[in-house]
């Protein structure tokens, strides 16, 4: 619905006023009477839309509906009215028990700047008329039960700064018009559906003009096509979450230009080739997850330059025969003094465990299981205050029963770690003590590319 001509709007207001005067005084059971809009202190159409929303979403059973139905609309819970214009400018009913569908139409609320309806039980589709609320700067309807396609009219909200639709079950493409929202700082439409039919599909639209973006959250959808190459045009980006899509191709080197980036989560896509060394330029990065992709490179030593990093996950997928990360564990990772979790499991990493990983004083989770690692567990690891350790299914020094050989000091340390047993699909419970047997020529251990005698030296990269 487009904004009507002024004369048409005046005619509709007059007609609506006449209708309201003829409406019976008695409200429906458990509803507000639309008649109250004859005697309130706000715009007539705004009041009608609020009453329709109340009645469509079981307002009498909201968590809080204080003063709804009184003459002073500004006193209604969650409603803010501009005292000069008498127009509703904000509606905040998050976590308030709204249960039902959006009303089929809204004819007012054109001055609404802030609309927050998250964490309710709203069902059905997001209506097309949402795009007529062109004063909106903030639109959040996340964590409801909304489904169906996103309306193309979202592209009309050119003042919008915050768009949070995540935690629903939308389907179809992300509207191309999203690329017109040049003021947008937050774009979040992650899926909350276990059904592929309740996820966004198709290519990622061109978002290159959204230079003010601070957060992109499109996790757990089915977006596909090449990974975007225009990220260097988003210098303010702090979070990039594209986990669980079908984005393909290489990870472009210009990802390293995002100097403000704190979270980069690209797990569960189809990215290929080498991880760019420019990742080491992300000086503000706190969380990096590149797991479950198709990278075929070694781990860049430049990862050791990420001084603020707390979480590093580059795990392979145990359930699929996909390319895996190879080569030794870079000793440079020992420079990550803030690191709390290091997960490199189910790859083809080879060589020895770098003893200087024992310098990671904040590390609580270390998962290196199911690689081609060899040699002993360094004594320096006893300095790690781990809560979780997975070392199983490697070629580390083991006895005739393929059980890890540990010195008494290491055994005492190992016994103090709460979680050293993991559940792996197809393998059941796996203890970190259980190693893979070396069959035949021990050189088979180095099939992933590592050559030379095992060493856990921390010199070099």
C-alpha positions in Angstrom: 0.0 0.0 0.0 1.5 3.4 -1.0 0.8 6.6 0.8 -2.5 8.1 -0.5 -2.9 11.6 -1.8 -3.8 14.2 0.9 -7.4 14.7 -0.4 -8.0 10.9 -0.4 -6.6 10.6 3.1 -8.9 13.4 4.4 -11.9 11.7 2.7 -11.0 8.4 4.4 -10.6 10.0 7.7 -14.1 11.6 7.5 -15.6 8.2 6.4 -13.8 6.4 9.2 -15.0 8.9 11.7 -18.6 8.4 10.6 -18.1 4.6 10.8 -16.8 4.9 14.3 -19.7 7.0 15.4 -22.0 4.2 14.3 -20.1 1.3 15.9 -21.9 -0.2 18.9 -20.4 0.7 22.2 -19.9 -2.9 23.4 -16.5 -4.3 22.6 -16.1 -7.9 21.5 -15.3 -10.4 24.2 -11.7 -9.9 25.3 -11.2 -7.0 22.8 -10.9 -3.3 22.7 -13.7 -1.4 21.0 -12.6 0.6 18.0 -15.1 3.3 19.2 -12.6 4.5 21.8 -10.6 6.1 19.0 -13.3 8.9 18.8 -12.1 10.2 22.2 -8.3 9.8 22.4 -5.5 12.3 22.2 -3.7 10.9 19.1 -4.2 10.6 15.4 -7.3 8.7 14.5 -5.6 6.2 12.1 -2.8 5.6 14.6 -5.4 4.7 17.3 -7.3 2.3 14.9 -4.1 0.5 14.0 -3.1 0.0 17.7 -6.6 -1.3 18.5 -6.4 -3.7 15.6 -3.0 -5.0 16.7 -4.3 -5.4 20.3 -7.4 -7.4 19.1 -5.4 -9.5 16.6 -2.8 -10.6 19.1 -5.0 -11.5 22.1 -4.2 -8.2 23.9 -6.3 -9.0 27.0 -3.8 -11.8 27.7 -0.6 -9.8 27.1 1.9 -9.8 29.9 1.4 -6.1 30.2 -1.5 -4.1 28.7 -1.6 -1.3 31.3 -3.9 1.6 30.3 -4.7 0.2 26.8 -8.2 1.5 26.2 -7.8 4.7 28.2 -8.2 8.1 26.5 -4.5 8.9 27.0 -2.8 6.7 24.4 0.6 8.0 25.5 0.0 6.1 28.8 -0.7 2.8 27.0 2.1 0.3 27.9 4.8 0.4 25.2 3.4 3.4 23.3 5.2 6.7 22.9 3.3 9.7 21.4 4.9 12.9 20.0 3.2 15.6 22.1 3.4 18.2 19.3 2.0 16.1 16.4 -0.2 13.7 18.4 1.4 10.9 16.3 2.6 7.6 17.7 6.4 7.5 17.2 7.4 4.3 19.1 5.8 1.0 19.9 7.8 -1.5 22.1 6.0 -4.7 23.0 8.9 -7.1 23.1 8.5 -10.1 25.4 4.9 -9.3 26.0 2.9 -12.4 24.9 1.5 -11.1 21.6 -0.1 -14.2 20.1 -1.6 -14.1 16.6 -1.0 -12.6 13.1 -0.2 -9.1 12.1 -3.5 -7.2 11.3 -4.2 -7.5 7.5 -3.7 -3.8 7.1 -2.5 -0.7 8.8 -3.7 2.7 7.6 -1.9 4.9 10.1 1.3 4.8 12.1 3.1 6.7 9.3 5.1 8.6 11.9 6.4 5.5 13.6 10.1 5.6 14.1 10.6 2.6 16.5 8.9 -0.7 16.2 9.9 -3.5 18.6 7.8 -6.7 18.6 10.5 -9.3 19.2 10.2 -12.4 21.3 6.4 -12.9 21.0 4.3 -15.5 19.2 3.5 -13.6 16.0 2.6 -15.9 13.2 2.0 -15.7 9.4 3.9 -13.4 7.0 5.5 -10.1 7.6 2.9 -7.8 5.8 3.8 -5.8 2.7 2.5 -2.6 4.4 5.5 -2.6 6.7 7.3 -0.9 3.9 4.9 2.0 4.1 6.2 3.0 7.5 8.9 5.1 5.9 9.8 7.0 9.1 11.1 3.8 10.7 14.7 3.8 11.8 14.4 0.7 14.0 12.5 -2.4 13.1 12.8 -5.6 15.2 10.3 -8.5 15.0 12.8 -11.3 15.8 12.1 -14.5 17.7 8.6 -15.0 16.6 7.0 -17.6 14.3 6.9 -15.6 11.2 7.3 -17.3 7.8 6.9 -16.9 4.1 8.8 -14.5 1.9 10.1 -11.2 3.1 8.2 -8.3 1.5 10.0 -6.4 -1.3 8.7 -3.2 0.3 11.4 -3.4 3.0 13.5 -1.7 0.4 11.4 1.5 0.9 12.5 2.0 4.5 15.4 4.2 3.5 15.8 5.7 7.0 16.2 2.3 8.6 19.3 1.8 10.8 18.4 -1.4 12.6 16.7 -4.4 10.9 16.4 -7.5 13.1 14.2 -10.3 11.8 16.2 -13.2 13.1 14.8 -16.2 14.9 11.9 -16.7 12.4 11.3 -19.0 9.5 11.3 -16.8 6.5 11.8 -18.4 3.1 12.6 -17.2 -0.4 15.3 -14.6 -1.4 16.6 -11.8 0.6 15.0 -8.8 -1.2 17.4 -7.0 -3.5 15.9 -3.7 -2.1 17.8 -4.3 1.1 20.8 -2.9 -0.8 19.0 0.5 -0.9 19.0 0.9 2.9 22.0 3.1 3.0 21.6 4.1 6.6 21.5 0.4 7.8 23.9 -0.5 10.6 22.3 -3.9 11.7 21.1 -6.6 9.2 20.1 -9.7 11.0 17.8 -12.4 9.5 19.2 -15.7 10.8 16.9 -18.6 10.6 15.3 -20.5 13.4 13.9 -23.4 11.3 15.0 -27.0 11.3 13.1 -27.3 8.0 15.0 -26.2 4.8 11.7 -24.7 3.6 11.9 -22.1 6.4 15.2 -20.6 5.3 16.3 -17.9 3.0 17.5 -19.1 -0.4 19.2 -17.8 -3.5 22.1 -15.5 -4.0 23.2 -12.9 -1.5 22.0 -9.5 -3.0 24.5 -6.7 -3.6 25.0 -5.0 -0.3 28.1 -3.0 -1.4 26.4 0.3 -0.8 25.7 -0.4 2.9 28.9 1.2 4.1 27.5 1.9 7.6 26.9 -1.8 8.4 28.2 -2.9 11.8 26.6 -6.3 11.9 25.5 -8.8 9.3 23.8 -11.9 10.7 22.4 -14.3 8.1 23.2 -17.6 9.8 21.5 -20.9 9.2 19.9 -20.1 5.8 20.5 -21.5 2.4 22.1 -18.5 0.7 24.4 -19.5 -2.1 26.7 -18.1 -4.7 30.2 -16.6 -4.5 31.4 -15.1 -1.3 31.1 -11.3 -1.6 34.2 -9.4 -2.7 33.0 -6.0 -1.6 33.6 -6.3 2.1 36.4 -3.7 2.0 33.6 -1.2 1.4 32.3 -1.8 4.9 35.0 -0.3 7.1 32.7 -0.2 10.2 31.7 -3.9 10.2 32.1 -5.5 13.6 30.3 -8.8 13.2 30.0 -11.0 10.0 28.0 -14.1 10.7 27.2 -16.2 7.6 27.4 -19.6 9.2 25.5 -22.5 7.7 24.8 -21.3 4.2 26.1 -22.5 0.8 28.5 -19.6 -0.1 31.3 -20.8 -2.3 34.6 -19.8 -3.9 37.7 -18.5 -2.2 37.7 -16.3 0.9 38.9 -13.0 -0.6 42.1 -11.4 0.7 40.3 -8.1 1.3 38.5 -9.6 4.3 41.7 -8.5 6.1 40.8 -4.9 5.6 38.0 -5.0 8.1 39.9 -3.4 11.0 36.9 -3.1 13.3 35.8 -6.8 12.9 35.3 -8.6 16.2 33.5 -11.8 15.0 34.0 -13.6 11.7 31.8 -16.8 11.6 31.8 -18.5 8.1 31.5 -22.1 9.3 29.5 -24.6 7.3 29.8 -23.1 3.9 31.6 -24.3 0.7 34.7 -22.0 0.8 37.7 -23.4 -1.1 41.4 -22.8 -1.6 43.8 -21.2 0.8 42.9 -19.2 3.9 44.3 -15.8 3.1 47.3 -14.6 5.3 45.5 -11.2 5.4 43.4 -12.7 8.2 46.3 -11.7 10.4 45.4 -8.0 9.8 42.2 -8.3 11.8 43.6 -6.8 14.9 40.3 -6.4 16.7 39.1 -10.0 16.0 37.9 -11.9 19.0 36.2 -14.9 17.4 37.1 -16.7 14.2 35.2 -19.8 13.0 36.1 -21.2 9.5 35.0 -24.8 10.3 33.3 -27.2 7.9 34.4 -25.6 4.7 36.6 -27.0 1.9 39.9 -25.2 2.5 42.9 -27.1 1.3 45.7 -25.0 2.6 47.9 -25.0 5.7 47.1 -22.8 8.7 48.5 -19.3 8.1 51.2 -18.4 10.6 49.7 -14.9 10.4 46.8 -16.1 12.7 49.3 -15.7 15.5 49.1 -11.9 15.0 45.4 -11.8 16.2 46.3 -10.5 19.7 42.6 -10.1 20.8 41.5 -13.6 19.6 39.6 -15.6 22.2 38.0 -18.3 20.0 39.7 -20.0 17.0 37.8 -22.8 15.3 38.9 -24.4 12.0 37.5 -27.9 12.4 36.9 -30.4 9.7 33.7 -32.3 9.2 33.9 -36.0 10.4 30.7 -37.0 8.5 31.7 -35.8 5.0 34.7 -36.7 2.8 35.7 -33.1 2.2 39.1 -31.4 1.8 40.9 -30.7 5.0 43.5 -28.4 6.4 47.0 -29.8 6.3 50.5 -29.2 7.6 51.9 -28.5 11.0 50.3 -26.4 13.8 52.0 -23.0 13.5 54.0 -22.3 16.6 52.9 -18.7 16.1 49.5 -19.6 17.7 51.3 -19.5 21.0 51.3 -15.7 20.7 47.5 -15.7 21.2 47.6 -14.7 24.8 43.8 -14.1 25.1 42.9 -17.4 23.5 40.3 -19.4 25.4 39.3 -22.1 22.8 41.4 -23.7 20.1 39.5 -26.2 17.9 41.4 -27.8 14.9 39.8 -31.2 15.1 39.1 -33.6 12.1 41.7 -32.2 9.7 45.0 -33.6 8.4 47.3 -31.6 10.6 50.7 -33.3 11.0 53.9 -33.1 12.9 54.4 -32.7 16.6 52.4 -30.7 19.2 54.3 -27.4 19.7 55.4 -27.2 23.3 54.9 -23.5 23.4 51.1 -24.0 23.3 51.6 -24.5 27.0 52.1 -20.7 27.2 48.4 -20.1 26.4 47.5 -19.2 30.0 43.8 -18.4 29.2 43.1 -21.6 27.2 40.3 -23.7 28.6 39.3 -25.8 25.5 41.9 -27.6 23.3 40.5 -29.9 20.6 43.0 -31.5 18.2 41.5 -34.9 17.8 41.4 -36.9 14.6 44.5 -35.4 12.9 47.9 -36.9 11.9 49.8 -35.5 14.9 52.8 -37.5 16.1 55.3 -37.6 19.0 54.8 -37.0 22.7 52.5 -34.7 24.6 54.8 -31.9 25.8 55.4 -31.5 29.5 54.8 -27.8 29.0 51.1 -28.6 28.6 50.8 -29.1 32.4 50.7 -25.3 32.7 47.4 -25.3 30.9 44.3 -25.0 33.1 42.0 -26.9 30.6 38.4 -27.7 31.2 38.2 -29.7 27.9 40.9 -31.7 26.1 40.4 -33.9 23.0 43.6 -35.6 21.6 42.2 -38.9 20.4 42.6 -40.4 17.0 46.0 -39.1 16.3 49.4 -40.9 16.0 50.8 -39.5 19.3 53.2 -41.8 21.3 51.1 -44.7 22.4 51.6 -48.2 23.9 50.7 -51.5 22.4 47.1 -51.0 23.2 47.1 -47.6 21.3 46.7 -45.7 24.6 48.5 -42.4 25.0 51.8 -42.6 26.9 52.0 -39.9 29.6 54.7 -39.2 32.2 53.5 -39.2 35.8 53.3 -35.4 35.8 51.3 -35.4 32.6 49.0 -38.2 33.9 48.2 -36.2 37.0 47.5 -33.1 34.9 45.3 -35.2 32.5 43.3 -36.7 35.4 42.4 -33.2 36.5 40.8 -32.2 33.3 37.0 -32.5 33.7 36.1 -33.3 30.0 38.4 -35.6 28.0 35.7 -37.8 26.5 33.7 -36.8 23.5 30.7 -38.3 21.6 31.5 -38.6 17.9 28.9 -39.7 15.4 29.7 -43.2 14.2 32.4 -43.7 16.9 30.5 -43.4 20.1 32.5 -42.2 23.1 36.1 -41.4 22.4 38.7 -40.9 25.1 41.6 -38.6 24.4 43.9 -41.4 25.5 42.8 -43.5 22.5 45.2 -43.1 19.6 45.1 -44.5 16.0 47.4 -47.4 15.3 50.5 -46.9 13.1 50.2 -49.7 10.6 53.1 -50.8 8.4 55.4 -48.1 7.3 55.3 -45.3 9.9 55.9 -42.8 7.1 52.2 -43.1 6.3 51.8 -40.6 9.2 53.2 -37.9 7.0 50.9 -38.4 4.0 49.4 -35.0 4.6 52.5 -33.2 3.6 54.6 -32.8 6.8 58.2 -34.0 6.2 61.1 -34.5 8.4 61.6 -35.7 12.0 58.8 -34.9 14.4 59.6 -31.8 16.5 57.8 -29.8 19.0 60.2 -26.9 18.9 58.6 -23.5 19.1 61.3 -21.7 17.0 60.1 -20.3 13.7 56.5 -20.5 12.5 
